[in-house]
Every structure is written in structure tokens, then in C-alpha cells.
Amino acid sequence: MAQATDRLRRYLDDELGDCRSEDVKQRLDELSTLEAALGSEQVTAELGVLSALANETRYTLVRVLVAAGEELCVCELQAVVDVTESGLSHALSKLADAGLVDGRKDGRWKKYRATNRAVALVTLLEGSVSDE
């Protein structure tokens, strides 16, 4: 922490022209407030969602469900990704735990759809990638 404080002091000295200990303390307090505002539970929840998407199979499943705009049967999803039934089940379970897909039983079939969270994330990611 001392190294970070020294570096912050040097930065503030450059910005302010003359950095005092009170300036460093004030900035550290401001930064601590920003960190606390995030909340560790929120960060953990967001990392869970990102972790669920950080796999080609799971991300493909979400993209397909978002593109479909409707429920798809597990058998339809199996045709899209090259994984075992167990792997598909595990992927869908992880996506459901992250709130990215909802599943329901329809007789002997299991159907999944993308949640609003998944639609928002895919839309955001599509807009963040440029063709350049």
C-alpha cells in the first residue's frame, strides 16, 4: 500500500503542482468511497455472469437463444454445439445460475429461452466490437 500511496502522491504532485499529505488523504478517501459503492456482493454477482459467458459453448448457447427470440428445446441446442449431453446440461445449468437463461419442462422436453439480462449483454457486446 505504501508504494501505491507514493505513486499517488507523485501523480497528485504533477497534477496539483504541490501535493500535501491532506491532498493524498482526501483522494484516498474519495477512492475508498468509490470502491465501497461497488459493493463486494455486486462485484461477485457480475463476475459470475461474466464467468458464465467466458466459455465458447456457453456463449454460443446464449447467442443462439438471443437470436432465436423464442424457446428452444435442448435437442435443438444440442444440434448447435458440439458437446456431450452432460456437457450441454452443465453449460445450461451454469447459464441458468447466472440468470442468463430460463428453462422449463414441457412434457418430456426441456426448453430454454434467453433472459432480458442475456439480451442486454449480447446487444452491448455486439455494439462494442468494431469492424476495423
Secondary structure, 3 states (H helix, E strand, C coil): CHHHHHHHHHHHHHHHCCCCHHHHHHHHHHHHHHHHHHCHHHHHHHHHHHHHHCCHHHHHHHHHHHHHCCCEEHHHHHCCCCCCHHHHHHHHHHHHHCCCEEEEEECCEEEEEECHHHHHHHHHHHHHCCCC
